[in-house]
Structures are given as structure tokens and as C-alpha cells.
Amino acid sequence: MSSTYVLAILLAAGIATQSVLSDAVGRVARLQTATTVFAGVFIQAVPFLVLGVVISGAIAAFVSPALLRRVLPRNETAAIGVAGLVGMALPGCECGVVPVARRLIDQGAPSSVALAFLLSAPAINPVVLVATAVAFPGEPGMVWARFTGSLGTALVMGLLWARLGRPAWMLPRPGGHDHCATGRTRWEVFTEAARHDLLQASAFLVLGAAAAAALHVLVPPTWYQHLAGQMTLAVLVMALLAIVLALCSEADAFVASSMSALPLLPRLVFLVVGPAVDVKLFAMQAGTFGRRFAIRFSPLTFAVAVGCGALAGYIFLGGAR
């Protein structure tokens, strides 16, 4: 049974039992609060998630890695910068960008350039930045800080990999989710890519909204106060949480905004780390480029993302806000 049918069955079951579920939730105050938080995060994020997967599907159907390869400069350092900025214009789900990066390498692009694109596209595209602005109204510094921290992560990792990376660590191999399979029409590629991205991103959005609701009602307020008073610890906790939750970048800002008891800086690091390194990305990268690559690339990316996110926060958010 495909994931589409599973989703349809779950939705039908929810509609059929909505009165029973509503009565059960209404009898418990904590469940009411958790349901309100869950619904708020989910409903706010869905429009941006849908827009993101539609654009991602269109890119899969109409923008080929060969086209990206043609716009890249021959100089590797310049190409890393261009690849990082190209990510602004080409939104895509984190898992969808991994095979695109692999195809860029197969077509002759330096691995450092492909990795800069891989890190920037899910993190600094317009859908993500607009979603961040909506999730944090009155805090334009969050948008600029997220953009700067994420772009900095992509460029620094590209430059580091150009200097430190070894071809033997990265072994492109067939497999993974390939949006651009041959022998299909553009419409088929578009619908398959959009369907895949929507189902996957929706699953992680549900997980993220549920986690936000659970954190809101299960974690004592004193814990947040303790974290808020220890900025370094708060940054590390939020960075690790981003790895575990593995949220879609179009929706993670709404989960971060729901953690209003924490300062902005740890929540910013959460937004910078998430699209760069998490458990699902590690699995995708290990399957696409090899385990030796993922074991080296992910910890280094984590350290760079935390550093770039914290630095951007101190610049645009005034430090410990």
C-alpha cells in the first residue's frame, strides 16, 4: 500500500471519529492546550509547505543539473559562491536536493560546488525566508540572520571541502529518490516530485507540530528559564533538537516560533542547523555518496552551522536576545 493511500485512510478515519476525539480532548486541559499548539503550528506552516513542494516539483521537471552546470564559473572558489547563491532561486526539499547534487558531480562539477548548492537550496530560498518572516512578526533580524547563517554555512563548507575533501571519501552511486528519472513527461516528473515531497514534508511537519505541542505542555517552565539563562547550553540543546526532529525547512520556523520562552539566538541556531544536517539527511547522504562521506561531512557541517548561526545571531539579533 502506497503512502498516499495510507494518508487518505488516516484522514478518513480522523474525519469519521472527529466527534469522539473532540470529546476526549475536551475533558483534559493539557490535551486542549497541546491540540491548540499543534493546530496553530500546523495550519500556519501548511501554505508554505504546499508552495514549497509545488516549486520544488516545477524545478525537478524544468531545471536540469546540466543547466546549473552551465551557469557555474570555471574557477572553483567563484563557483562555490555562485552555487550558494543559486540556492536562493531554486527551492527544494532537503532530500530532493541530494540527488541533484549527485548529478552535478556526475556531470563534472567539483564536489565542493555541489555541496554548497546542497546546503543552500533548502535553507535560503524565498519560501523559507517568507515563512520565517511570518513566523517571527516584528523580528526582521531573524530573516536576515537565518539567511546569513545558512548561506555562510553553505559557503564555508564548500570552501572547506575544496581544501580538505578527498575523492575517495565521496563515491557517487545509483539509488536514492531521483526526481528526474528518464522516460517520463515533464508533467509526470512534476506530479511525482511534488507528491513525494508533500508526503515526506507533511510527515515531518506533523512530527514537528506534535513535538512543539509536547514541549509546551510536558516541559516545566523552569526548564526553559534555566536554558534561557545559559545561552551556550540553550544553543547546543536546540541544535541537537534540530538534528533529531528533521523538520522540513518550509515549516521549521513555525515550530521554532512556538518555543517563545527561549531567546531568539538558540531558536535561530535551530533554524540554521536543521536544513544543513539532521538524521534523514545523514541517511540520504550515506546512501547517495557513501558512509565515509556522511561520517566526515555531517559532524563538520554541524559545527560550522552552529558557529555561523551563532555569529549571525550576534550580528543581527543583538547577541543573547
Residue, then its C-alpha position, 0 to 999 in steps of 0.5 A: m500500500s502506497s503512502t498516499y493511500v495510507l494518508a487518505i485512510l488516516l484522514a478518513a478515519g480522523i474525519a469519521t471519529q472527529s466527534v469522539l476525539s473532540d470529546a476526549v480532548g475536551r475533558v483534559a486541559r493539557l490535551q486542549t492546550a497541546t491540540t491548540v499548539f499543534a493546530g496553530v503550528f500546523i495550519q500556519a506552516v501548511p501554505f508554505l509547505v504546499l508552495g514549497v513542494v509545488i516549486s520544488g516539483a516545477i524545478a525537478a521537471f524544468v531545471s536540469p543539473a546540466l543547466l546549473r552546470r552551465v551557469l557555474p564559473r570555471n574557477e572553483t572558489a567563484a563557483i562555490g559562491v555562485a552555487g550558494l547563491v543559486g540556492m536562493a532561486l531554486p527551492g527544494c526539499e532537503c532530500g530532493v536536493v541530494p540527488v541533484a547534487r549527485r548529478l552535478i558531480d556526475q556531470g563534472a562539477p567539483s564536489s565542493v560546488a555541489l555541496a554548497f548548492l546542497l546546503s543552500a537550496p533548502a535553507i535560503n530560498p524565498v519560501v523559507l525566508v517568507a515563512t520565517a518572516v511570518a513566523f517571527p512578526g516584528e523580528p526582521g533580524m531573524v530573516w536576515a540572520r537565518f539567511t546569513g547563517s545558512l548561506g555562510t554555512a553553505l559557503v564555508m563548507g564548500l570552501l572547506w571541502a575544496r581544501l580538505g575533501r578527498p575523492a575517495w571519501m565521496l563515491p557517487r552511486p545509483g539509488g536514492h529518490d531521483h526526481c528526474a528519472t528518464g522516460r517520463t513527461r515533464w508533467e509526470v516528473f512534476t506530479e511525482a516530485a511534488r507528491h513525494d515531497l508533500l508526503q515526506a514534508s507533511a510527515f515531518l511537519v506533523l512530527g514537528a507540530a506534535a513535538a512543539a505541542a509536547l514541549h509546551v505542555l510536558v516541559p516545566p517552565t523552569w526548564y526553559q528559564h534555566l536554558a534561557g539563562q545559559m545561552t551556550l547550553a540553550v544553543l547546543v540543546m536546540a541544535l541537537l533538537a534540530i538534528v533529531l526532529a528533521l523538520c522540513s525547512e518550509a515549516d521549521a520556523f513555525v515550530a521554532s516560533s512556538m518555543s517563545a520562552l527561549p531567546l531568539l539566538p538558540r531558536l535561530v541556531f535551530l533554524v540554521v542547523g536543521p536544513a544543513v544536517d539532521v538524521k534523514l539527511f545523514a541517511m540520504q547522504a550515506g546512501t547517495f555518496g557513501r558512509r565515509f562521506a556522511i561520517r566526515f561531512s555531517p559532524l563538520t557541517f554541524a559545527v560550522a552551522v552552529g558557529c555561523g548561526a551563532l555569529a549571525g545571531y550576534i550580528f543581527l539579533g543583538g547577541a543573547r536576545 
